[in-house]
Amino acid sequence: MLPVMLKSAGLTMDDVKQVAATSTTIVLLLKNKIDVATEVTNLGGVEYETSSGRKPEVLLAKDAGAPDTPIWVYISNQTWAQQNPDLVKKWLAATKKGTEYAIAHPEEAVGFFEKAYPDTASSHQYNLAAWEATIPLLQGQNGFFTQTDQQWTAFTQTLVAAQQLDKALPPSDYYTNAYIGA
């Protein structure tokens, strides 16, 4: 989405110098090696704040010319899903129930995560802040997992205009809400 955001400000990729990072770009930002970092919404800001003690300035892509697209999606093989619709519906229902529980009990959810992934979990402060920053992003305007033709049309048309996609297919070729609700 960077080319799209730059275009909305009257800039192109020629106006910026890109720096490749092997992991998070926040470390480079904190060391003043770069001026701006493109990061995951719910993690970049938290990493910056917990590492520096300062609040970051954040510009969301949707506020800078990019379409507001679904962030949390679950993907399956279309043929398999069509052959196992009850299983897909039950899996989504269980995932929704677990997500709602984790939202209502953030400390407990983070504790489960830290116990399950002790070697990859960061500090408890970071993990909790990252989860709390993730919570508002989990549910779209139409509930958990639900996507719309309007979202996919805006997204694919933007990708075509940015020459990131040759042609936009009908939205139904990209998603379905058929398995939501058990």
Buried (B, 14 or more C-beta within 10 A) or exposed (E): BBBBBBBEEEEEEEEEEEEEBEEBBBBBBBEEEBEEBBBBBBBBBBBBBBBEEEEBEEEEBBEBBBBBBBEEEEEBEEEEBEEBEEEBBEBBBEEBEEBEEBBEEBEEBBBBBBEEEEEEBBEEEBBBBBBBBBBEEBBBEEEBBBBBEEBBBBBBEBBEEBEEBEEBEEBEEBBBEEBBEE
